[in-house]
Amino acid sequence: MELFHSIFLGFIQGLTEFLPVSSSGHLVLFQRFFGLHEPELFFDICLHVGTLGAVCLFFRRDIAALIKAMLALVVSGGKVKSLPGEVREELSMVGLILAGSVPTAIIGVVIKGFSETVFSSLALVGAMLCITAGLLVATTLVPQGRDQKITLPKALFIGLIQGMAVLPGLSRSGSTIALALFFGVSRERAARFSFLLSIPAIVGASLLAILDLSKETLPAWGLIAAGTAVSAVTGYLALRFLVYIVGRGKLHFFAPYCLILGLVALVAGW
């Protein structure tokens, strides 16, 4: 891998991590295009860490509110009822994020065992991109003006589909936001929960990658740093754009791109 490849893949990761077009699917396609036939999973994870920094920066106030709520719980000695309503609401969000992270973790560990096959199949990428396109189009059928709360069952289902998004081509942001919208959650609440839920998933995936370091040939650290920095900056800008798009109910605008790219990948894979 050369510096150009590192910077370009970092740009692709940052651009596609939050836009509903599947970052992992694009990385597989461009790795194949560059002739990098063996997926460099640690490098991919580092790119995800860059976008993790982007989402933490963008939702820094939300994250700070969650941390303050947990600290308030500790100070109160675990007496939830004695806490203000806003604090209890933030604690509820923490619980929902943790609950949604459970199915994500289980599915992620299971799929990890098939990573060599999963991350090298163009046909799978193509099929998942087509499914992503279908989910995005389906969001146009969601009635406007609803704003139901995210309950435990909803959080578990959203975490389940986030776990399935480990499959390259199935957009994590697109699938989780779409499912939340199908559950009657408002656009703003759906986007917030989707991206806050992504934080434990990225951290967990990074830890799993660290456990496999001895099994992989790592790129030069300079290449890793360059790709990670580019993914962080690009990811922040892409996140701002997606939140804007979701707020205006235009998530389906990305469907034609996913469908066309998916069909191309299917043809190339077969």
C-alpha positions as CSV (number, residue, x, y, z in Angstrom):
1,M,0.0,0.0,0.0
2,E,1.3,3.4,-0.9
3,L,0.5,6.9,0.6
4,F,-2.0,7.7,-2.2
5,H,-3.9,4.5,-1.4
6,S,-3.9,5.3,2.3
7,I,-5.2,8.8,1.8
8,F,-7.7,7.8,-0.8
9,L,-9.1,5.0,1.3
10,G,-9.3,7.3,4.3
11,F,-11.3,9.8,2.2
12,I,-13.6,7.0,1.0
13,Q,-14.1,5.7,4.6
14,G,-14.8,9.2,5.9
15,L,-17.2,10.0,3.1
16,T,-19.1,6.7,3.2
17,E,-19.1,5.9,6.9
18,F,-22.0,8.2,7.7
19,L,-23.6,8.6,4.3
20,P,-26.0,5.7,3.8
21,V,-23.9,4.0,1.1
22,S,-21.8,1.5,3.2
23,S,-18.2,2.3,4.0
24,S,-17.1,-1.3,4.3
25,G,-18.6,-2.1,0.9
26,H,-16.7,0.8,-0.7
27,L,-13.5,-0.3,1.0
28,V,-13.8,-3.8,-0.4
29,L,-14.5,-2.4,-3.9
30,F,-11.6,0.0,-3.9
31,Q,-9.2,-2.5,-2.3
32,R,-10.0,-4.8,-5.2
33,F,-9.6,-2.0,-7.7
34,F,-6.2,-1.2,-6.3
35,G,-5.2,-4.8,-6.3
36,L,-5.2,-5.2,-2.5
37,H,-6.8,-8.6,-2.7
38,E,-6.2,-9.4,1.0
39,P,-8.3,-7.1,3.2
40,E,-6.0,-5.2,5.6
41,L,-8.5,-5.4,8.5
42,F,-6.4,-3.4,11.0
43,F,-6.0,-0.6,8.5
44,D,-9.8,-0.6,8.0
45,I,-10.3,-0.5,11.7
46,C,-8.0,2.5,12.0
47,L,-10.0,4.3,9.4
48,H,-13.1,3.6,11.5
49,V,-11.4,5.0,14.6
50,G,-10.9,8.2,12.6
51,T,-14.6,8.5,11.9
52,L,-15.2,7.6,15.6
53,G,-13.4,10.8,16.5
54,A,-15.7,12.6,14.0
55,V,-18.9,11.4,15.6
56,C,-17.6,12.1,19.1
57,L,-16.8,15.6,18.1
58,F,-20.1,16.2,16.4
59,F,-22.2,14.8,19.2
60,R,-19.9,16.0,22.0
61,R,-22.8,17.8,23.8
62,D,-24.9,14.7,23.7
63,I,-22.0,12.5,25.0
64,A,-21.3,15.0,27.7
65,A,-24.9,14.9,28.8
66,L,-24.8,11.1,29.0
67,I,-21.6,11.2,31.0
68,K,-23.0,13.8,33.4
69,A,-26.2,11.7,33.9
70,M,-24.1,8.6,34.8
71,L,-22.0,10.7,37.3
72,A,-25.2,12.0,38.8
73,L,-26.4,8.5,39.3
74,V,-23.2,7.5,41.1
75,V,-23.4,10.6,43.3
76,S,-27.0,9.9,44.2
77,G,-26.0,6.4,45.3
78,G,-28.1,4.8,42.6
79,K,-31.3,6.5,43.5
80,V,-32.8,7.1,40.1
81,K,-36.1,8.5,41.3
82,S,-34.4,11.3,43.2
83,L,-32.8,12.6,40.0
84,P,-34.3,15.3,37.7
85,G,-36.4,14.2,34.8
86,E,-33.9,15.3,32.2
87,V,-31.2,13.2,33.9
88,R,-33.4,10.2,34.1
89,E,-34.1,10.6,30.4
90,E,-30.4,10.6,29.6
91,L,-29.9,7.5,31.8
92,S,-32.6,5.8,29.8
93,M,-30.7,6.6,26.6
94,V,-27.5,5.1,28.1
95,G,-29.4,1.9,28.9
96,L,-30.9,1.7,25.4
97,I,-27.5,2.2,23.8
98,L,-26.0,-0.6,26.0
99,A,-29.0,-2.8,25.2
100,G,-28.7,-2.2,21.5
101,S,-25.0,-2.9,21.6
102,V,-25.6,-6.5,22.8
103,P,-27.0,-7.9,19.6
104,T,-24.5,-5.9,17.6
105,A,-21.6,-7.5,19.6
106,I,-23.0,-11.0,19.2
107,I,-23.5,-10.8,15.5
108,G,-20.2,-9.0,15.0
109,V,-18.3,-11.8,16.8
110,V,-20.1,-14.5,14.8
111,I,-19.5,-12.8,11.4
112,K,-15.9,-12.1,12.3
113,G,-15.2,-15.8,12.0
114,F,-16.1,-15.6,8.3
115,S,-14.3,-12.2,7.7
116,E,-12.0,-13.6,5.1
117,T,-14.9,-14.8,2.9
118,V,-17.2,-11.9,3.7
119,F,-14.7,-9.1,3.0
120,S,-13.6,-10.6,-0.3
121,S,-16.9,-11.2,-2.1
122,L,-18.0,-8.7,-4.6
123,A,-21.3,-10.5,-5.1
124,L,-22.1,-10.1,-1.5
125,V,-21.2,-6.4,-1.6
126,G,-23.5,-6.0,-4.5
127,A,-26.4,-7.8,-3.0
128,M,-26.1,-5.8,0.3
129,L,-25.9,-2.5,-1.6
130,C,-29.2,-3.4,-3.4
131,I,-30.8,-4.2,0.0
132,T,-29.6,-0.8,1.3
133,A,-31.2,0.9,-1.7
134,G,-34.5,-0.8,-0.9
135,L,-34.4,0.3,2.7
136,L,-33.7,3.9,1.7
137,V,-36.5,4.0,-0.7
138,A,-38.9,2.4,1.9
139,T,-38.3,5.5,4.2
140,T,-40.5,7.5,1.8
141,L,-43.4,5.5,3.0
142,V,-43.0,6.5,6.6
143,P,-45.8,9.0,7.7
144,Q,-44.6,12.4,8.7
145,G,-45.0,14.0,12.1
146,R,-44.5,10.9,14.3
147,D,-42.1,11.0,17.3
148,Q,-42.4,7.8,19.4
149,K,-39.9,7.0,22.0
150,I,-37.2,4.4,21.5
151,T,-38.2,1.5,23.7
152,L,-36.1,-1.5,24.7
153,P,-37.5,-3.8,22.0
154,K,-36.9,-1.1,19.4
155,A,-33.3,-0.6,20.6
156,L,-32.6,-4.3,20.4
157,F,-33.9,-4.5,16.8
158,I,-31.9,-1.5,15.8
159,G,-28.8,-3.1,17.4
160,L,-29.6,-6.3,15.6
161,I,-29.6,-4.6,12.2
162,Q,-26.4,-2.6,13.1
163,G,-24.8,-6.0,13.8
164,M,-25.9,-7.2,10.4
165,A,-24.3,-4.1,8.8
166,V,-20.9,-5.7,9.4
167,L,-21.7,-7.3,6.1
168,P,-20.0,-5.0,3.5
169,G,-22.6,-3.2,1.4
170,L,-25.3,-3.0,4.0
171,S,-25.1,0.6,5.3
172,R,-25.0,0.9,9.1
173,S,-26.3,4.4,9.2
174,G,-28.9,3.8,6.4
175,S,-30.2,0.6,8.0
176,T,-30.4,1.8,11.6
177,I,-31.9,5.2,10.8
178,A,-34.4,3.6,8.4
179,L,-35.5,1.0,11.0
180,A,-35.9,3.7,13.6
181,L,-38.1,5.7,11.2
182,F,-40.2,2.6,10.5
183,F,-40.7,2.3,14.3
184,G,-42.2,5.8,14.3
185,V,-39.2,7.6,15.8
186,S,-38.6,11.2,14.6
187,R,-35.8,12.0,12.1
188,E,-33.7,13.9,14.6
189,R,-34.1,11.2,17.4
190,A,-33.4,8.4,14.9
191,A,-30.2,10.1,13.7
192,R,-29.0,10.8,17.2
193,F,-29.6,7.2,18.4
194,S,-28.0,5.7,15.3
195,F,-24.8,7.6,15.7
196,L,-24.5,7.3,19.5
197,L,-25.1,3.5,19.1
198,S,-22.3,3.4,16.6
199,I,-19.7,4.5,19.2
200,P,-19.7,1.2,21.3
201,A,-19.7,-0.8,18.0
202,I,-16.6,1.0,16.7
203,V,-14.8,0.7,20.0
204,G,-15.6,-3.0,20.2
205,A,-14.5,-3.7,16.6
206,S,-11.2,-1.9,17.4
207,L,-10.6,-4.0,20.4
208,L,-11.2,-7.2,18.4
209,A,-8.8,-6.0,15.8
210,I,-6.1,-5.3,18.4
211,L,-6.4,-9.0,19.5
212,D,-5.5,-10.1,16.0
213,L,-2.5,-7.8,15.5
214,S,0.0,-10.7,15.7
215,K,-1.8,-12.4,12.8
216,E,-1.6,-9.6,10.4
217,T,1.0,-7.7,8.4
218,L,0.5,-4.1,9.3
219,P,0.9,-1.2,6.9
220,A,3.5,1.4,7.8
221,W,2.4,3.5,10.8
222,G,2.8,6.7,8.7
223,L,0.2,5.3,6.2
224,I,-2.1,4.4,9.0
225,A,-1.9,7.9,10.5
226,A,-2.5,9.6,7.1
227,G,-5.5,7.5,6.3
228,T,-7.0,7.9,9.8
229,A,-6.6,11.7,9.8
230,V,-8.2,12.0,6.4
231,S,-11.1,9.7,7.4
232,A,-11.7,11.9,10.6
233,V,-11.9,15.2,8.7
234,T,-13.9,13.8,5.8
235,G,-16.2,11.9,8.2
236,Y,-17.1,15.0,10.2
237,L,-18.1,16.9,7.1
238,A,-20.1,13.9,5.8
239,L,-21.8,13.6,9.2
240,R,-22.9,17.2,9.1
241,F,-24.3,16.7,5.6
242,L,-26.2,13.5,6.5
243,V,-27.9,15.0,9.6
244,Y,-29.0,17.8,7.3
245,I,-30.4,15.3,4.8
246,V,-32.1,13.2,7.4
247,G,-33.8,16.2,8.9
248,R,-35.4,17.0,5.6
249,G,-36.5,13.5,4.9
250,K,-34.3,13.0,1.8
251,L,-32.5,9.8,2.9
252,H,-33.9,8.1,-0.2
253,F,-31.8,10.3,-2.5
254,F,-28.9,7.9,-2.0
255,A,-30.9,4.9,-3.2
256,P,-30.1,5.2,-6.9
257,Y,-26.4,5.3,-6.3
258,C,-26.5,2.3,-4.0
259,L,-28.6,0.3,-6.6
260,I,-26.4,1.2,-9.5
261,L,-23.2,0.4,-7.6
262,G,-24.7,-2.8,-6.3
263,L,-25.7,-4.0,-9.7
264,V,-22.2,-3.3,-11.0
265,A,-20.6,-5.2,-8.1
266,L,-23.0,-8.1,-8.7
267,V,-22.0,-8.3,-12.3
268,A,-18.3,-8.0,-11.5
269,G,-18.6,-10.6,-8.7
270,W,-20.2,-13.2,-11.0
